[in-house]
Amino acid sequence: MNKQNFCYFIGIDISKKVFDVAIIIDERTTSYVFENSKKGTNAFIRLLKNQKILLENTLICMEHTGVYGKLIISKLVEKQANFCVEMPIQITKSIGLLRGKNDKVDAQRIAQYASKNFRKLELYKPIPEILEKVRILLKIRKQLVNARADFNKYPNELELFSPEMGKLAKKNLKKINKTLCDEIKRVEAEIKKLILSDDKLNKTVGLVTSVTGIGQITALHFTVFTSFFTRYDNPKQLACYCGVVPFEYTSDSSINRKSRIHPMANRTLKKHLHMSALAAINHDPDIREYYLRKVEEGKNKMLIVNNVRNKLVHRICAVIKRQQPYVKNVA
């Protein structure tokens, strides 16, 4: 963010029904509560106007709350306001030791966080509408896949110990299973239509899937979470976001642990990367040779797989930067 001197700092704590607002003016904080609806967001904008708080001189900060924040974010985008959407853990860790919690206090803490860290914060950039549609369809597909897995888990386990009862369970779930499979195919067809309808999205997915091991669904997740690969500065930063970069954990001679990946990462991308790494080990000659060589050296297999995940992230970043498909090395 540009080192702009803001006159006002506003913290917003969003819940399902209401959102709490804390406004810092000349080191004095005032608090308000609005209904989390179009009526409430309009009332919030009117309040700022009535108090002569200009949006261009104001920094608004809120926590990422998923669908609950859609209305207020849409309104702030419409008004071209300066605002940022931060992960809750980022705000909590920066404040330090906390005692007590309620929505009013949380809004005040978010406002204080914005006033202290505004030079380090990045203004919110909405993702393109096409990616928002893809994101929704990917989430629906995930729910359908999980539901199918849950339905099939019981009869599959039952069949191991009682084949006759397992067949009975499968028979009665056959129709539901077919319906779920058909719905998954339908959603995937909708996703393909969206890809073909947008040249930029179609080209991006084509580039990413040119990397051996990366499938269409994984490519779409990367594209959505990075907003067309614009939300990172270098491959290592993206790999860190995916949770595949090991960090050192030492302190003089008293602490000397092995380097490990940090649990705070995008778990969806990490999961898809893991499956992609396994596919690459089976189908990419270079990566398979690397994997077998490291196994022979006695390296931990999960460590090798993590290294493959890291390699895939770097390959993805390379094809996006060059705007050229990945080309396998031919011996």
PEHURA-V193832 format. One line per field, one symbol per residue. burial: # if it has 9 or more other C-alpha atoms within 8 Angstrom, else .. A space follows every 10 residues. Layout:
# PEHURA-V193832
burial: ???
This chain:
# PEHURA-V193832
burial: #......### #####..### #####...#. #..####..# ####...##. ..#.#.#### ####...##. ##..###... ######.... #...#..... ...#.##### ####...#.. #.#....... ##.##.##.# #..##.##.. ##..#####. ..#.###.## ..#...#..# #.##..##.# #..###.#.. ##.####### ####...### ####.####. .#..#.#### #####...## .....#...# ##..##..## .###.##### #.##..##.. #..##...#. ...####### .######.## ....##.... .
